[in-house]
Amino acid sequence: MRPPYPAGSSVSAEALRFAPGVRLRRENERVAFLLVPEGIVELSSTAAAIAELIDGTRTLEALTLTLAQQYDAPLETMRGDVAEFCDSLRDRGHLIDC
């Protein structure tokens, strides 16, 4: 059986939340970004969809399942996309485990 998330991913079973000082901002349906202490991170539509679900109550698996169902996407593909985005935010200090 394959591990559920890509090798090297720093995902955990904990709920995820943005670090202090990080907020999601949506200007309209197509424009979203994260306000971070260092400035602004513009988000793609896929990244924005993931970020909107990060609320301190959902685990990475819960985010993945919700998005796979919402977009009728293959679970394995969604796992890779969500883990990559969350790992990137975590590496920059913008995402932490609750």
N, C-alpha and C positions, 0 to 999 in steps of 0.2 A: 504494500500500500504506500502510495506517495504521500509525503508530508503535505498538509493543506496549503502551506504558503511557500514561496520560492526559497531555495537555499540562500542563506546569508541575510534573510529578512530579520529585522529586530522586533518583530511583532510579539505581542504577549496576549494573555487571556484577560488582561485588565481593560476596563473601560478607558476610552481616550477622551482627552479634552485639550483645548488649546492652552498653551503656557500663559502665565500672567502677562498682560500687555499685548496679547494677540487677539484680534477680533476679525470676524468675517464681515465684509461689507459688500452688499449687492446694490449696484447703481440701477440696473434694470434687468430684464430677462437674459440679456446676453453679456453683461459686464459685471464681473465680480472680482474682488481682490481681498487679500488679507492685509490688515493693518498690523505691522510688526514694529517692535522698537527701532529697528534699523531703517524702516521705510515702508514701502508697499510692495506686495508680491501679487502680480496680476495672475489670475487663474483662468485656465481653459474651462470650457463648459463641463468637461468630465471632472476636473479637479473641484470645481464649484459644487457639483452635485455631491461629491464625497464630503467636502468641507461642511456643507449645510447639515449633514447628519451627525457631525462631531459635536456632541452635547454633554459629554461627561457621563452618560449612562450606557452608551453603546460600545461594545467590544469591536475589534476589527472584524470578527466573524459576523456580528450583527450588521455592521455597515455593509459588508460584502453581500450577505443574503438579501438585505433590503434593496440594494442597488441592482442585483441580478434579477430580482423579481420585478422591480420598477421598470427596468429597461429590457426585460426578456432576453438577457444576455447569458451566455454559458458561465456557470459558476467558476470554473477553473480560470477562464479569462479574466473575470471580474476580480478573483482573488489576487492575481498578479498585478492588475492595475491599482487596486486599492492598497495593497501592501507597498508597492513602489511609491505611491504618493505619500502615504503615511510615514514610510521610512525616510523619505526626503524631508518632510517636515520635522520629524524627530531629530534627524541629523543636524538640522539648523537650530534646534532648540525651540521650535514653535509648537511642538506637540508633546504632551506628556501623558503618562498613565495616571489614572485616578488612584 
